[in-house]
Each structure stands twice: as structure tokens, then as C-alpha cells.
């Protein structure tokens, strides 16, 4: 557990000394390369801005965007940890548009809610508004963004960093039983997000088999 979360108290705590959840309200739009009438327009939602290439998730998303940009004009929606401007120039070389939203600072203790903090910290009304606005502004042909995934860490953080088979082993634990909270509840949210999606992209045949007919390798 991060040290700054040890002394958190829930919303119903009767004494006044407690931290409050901070939910940013705005977003920032960065213009990238010009759009082409020969390329279809798509949107990509990421739990973090994929540059600099400081970890494996950023490397993967950066390279997926770069390859997809050969055939599509991409609008990237990404969360940032603060209001500081990220080094966006390398990403803007192949993305037509980037929308940045500061991630909420969720300050409820893990034990006070059914879903873990990793789910709640991506519940962002600002991102929902930005997606709704950009549907008309960017005009992508297949602009289907499952905004419910913002409330489920599965589609943004969980399934992006661990394969379903690894999640299953972790959720069962050494005793073979699901633990009370944390990874078990996040796994349930992940399953709901996967069921709601039209397509799911996996990186191994084993994961594709676990996720069923809608999975694509």
C-alpha cells in the first residue's frame, strides 16, 4: 500500500480531518499531423500518455499507435498524473489529435468501497465530456468508445498490464480461493468491460481462448 494512503478515512468519517477526493474538470487538446481524406478516423483511450517510454505499457501503446497511424488518423485520449505538459512532440508526429485529462486524485481507503482505488481513480466526468465533444469535432467514422471502461480498471489499467490468465492465477491466490476485495473485485469489473466490448485484442492464443469468440489475436 502506498504510504500516502495509510491514514485515509472514508466519506462518512464523522471527524473533519480527512483528505477529499479531487476530480479535475477540464481537458487539453493538442493538434498533431493533418488528417487525410484517404484515412479513416479512429479514437484510442489510454490510462496514461505513452511518452516518454519509461515502462513497458508506454512502449507497447506508443508502437501500436505508430503502426496504426499508417492506415488511420488517430485521436488519442490519455490520462496524466498532473497538469504538467508531457513531451508530446513524438506522439503528435503520427496522431492527428491528442486530448489530455488529469487523472482524479481518489482519496477513499481501499476497505471502504467494493471496487478498489485502481477502479475509482479512472472515473472521470471530464474524460466522458471530452469524448462526447470530440465525437462531433473529430468526426471519426467508427467512434465507438466504451466510456463505461473508465470506471472499470480492466479496460484501462488491469487488462492492459496483465494477461487474463495471470489475473486468474492472482485472483485465486495460493489457496485457490478469491481474496476479499482488491484483485477479486477488479477482476469482476474487468469481466463486465470485456462483455460490453464488441472486440477484444489479445497477445497470446491462451488469452484469446479464455476471452471467447469476440477475442482477436
N, C-alpha and C positions, 0 to 999 in steps of 0.2 A: 504494500500500500504506500502511495506517495506520502511523504511526511506532512505536506500541507493539508492532507485530508483527515488526519488523525483526530482533530478536535472539532470536526464539523458536526453541526446539530441540525435536525430536520426542521421543516417549515412550521410544524406545530409546536416547536420548543417554546415553553412559556416564558423563559427569561430573554431579555433583549439582546444579550451579547451573542451574536451569531453572524456568520457570513451569509450574504444573499447571492442568489444566482444572478449573473449579469448576462443579458441577452442583447447583443448588438442589433441595431435596426436598419443599418444601411448596407450598401454594397458599392464596389468599384468596378468600372468597366474599362478594359484595355483593348485597344484596336490592334489587330495583327495584320497578316497579309491580306491583300484584296481577295474577295470572293470571285469565283469564276462561274459563268452560266453552265459550263460543262460538268461541274462537280455538284453532286448532291450535298445538302447541308445536314449535319447531324450535331447532336449535343452529347457531351460527356460530363458526368458528375464524379468528382474525385474528393476523398476526405482530406486531401492536402494538396498543396501546389507542388507539382512534380519537378521542381528545380530549386536549389542545387541538388545534384544526385548524391544525397547524403545517406541513403539507405536503399535496400532492395526494392521496396514498393515504389519509390520515386523513379528508380532506374527502369522498372517494368512499365509504369504508366507513361513515362517520357518516350520510350521507344515504341510503345503501342500507338501513341498519338502521332509520332513522326511517320510511322508506316501507314497508318490510316489516312494521313493527310495527302498521300499520293492520289487517292480516289475521292476524298470528301473534303468539304470545307467544314472545319470543326469549331464549335463554340464550347469552350471549357468552363465549367462551373467548379470552383475549388474553394475549400475552406483554408483559412490562415489562422495562425495562433494569436496574432495581434494585428494592429493596424499598420505595421511597417510594410513598406512596399517591397515585395520579393524581387529577386533578379529575373525579370520576366522576358528579357530580350531573346534568349534561346528558344523559349516556348512560342513566342509571338512570330518566330520565323515560319512556323507551319500551322499555327492556329489562327483562324480569322478573327476570333474574338475571345476574350477571357473575362469572366465575371468572378470577382473575389468577394467572399463574405467571411468576416471574422467569426471564428467558432465561439459559441456561447461558453461562458465560464460557469459550469454547473457545480453548485456547492451544497448538494444534499449528500448525506452519508450513504454508503452502499446499502446498509442494513435497513434503511427506511423506505425503500421502494422495491417493487417486484423486479423491475428491469434494472440492470447495473448502470453505473455512471457512464460507461462507454457508449450506451444507447442514448441516454438523455443529452449528452453533450453535443449530439448532432441534430437535436430537434431545434430547427432554426426557422422561425417565421420569415426572417429576412431572405433566406435562400428560397423558400416557397414563393415569395413575392417576386424575386428576381427571375425565377424560372417562368412564372406566369407572364411577366412582362416581356421577356426575351422571346417567347414563342411568336409573338407578333413582330417584334423588331428584327429578329434574325431570319425568320421565315423559313425554317428548315422543313423539308418535305415529310420527314418521319420524326417528328419532335415528340416522342413518347417518353416522358421522364416519369418514372415511378416515384413521386415525391414521398410516398409512404416509407421508402427505404431510408429517408433522412432520419426517421425515428427508429430504425432498426439497424443497429451496428453491423448486421450481417452484410448488407449490400454495400456498405461503405468501408468499414474497418475490419470486421470479423472475417468475412469470406475473402476479402482482398489480401489478407495476410496469412491465412491458414487454409489448407485444403479441407474439404468436408470430412475426409477420413481421419485427419489429425484432430479435427474438432470433436469427432465422435469418440475417439480414444480419450481425449482430455475430459470430455463431459462425463464419461463413465468412471474415470479415476482408477486407482489401483484396486479398489474393491469391486469394480464393475457396476457401481450404482452412481446415479447422477447426484452431484452435490447440491445442497440447498442454496440456490441463488448463483449470482455471477455467471459462470460459463454455461450453466444449465438454462437459465432464463434467456441469455443472449442467443443460445442455440435455437430456442423456440422462436425468437424474433427472426432469426436467420431463415428458418424454415418457412415462416409466413411470407417473407420477402421473396424467396425463391418461388413459392407457389403463385405469387401475384405477377411474376415476370413472364413475358412472352418467350424469351430465350435466355439461356444461361450459358456462358462461355467457361469452359474448364481447361485445365492444363495437363490433365492426365486421364487415360481411359478409365481408371478406377473411380475417379470423381465423377466422370460422365455417367458411369453405370449407376452410381449411388443417387444421382440427381434426376434420373429418369429420362424420358423421351425428349423433353424440351432442351436438354443439355447439348452443347456443341463443343467438340474438342478443338 
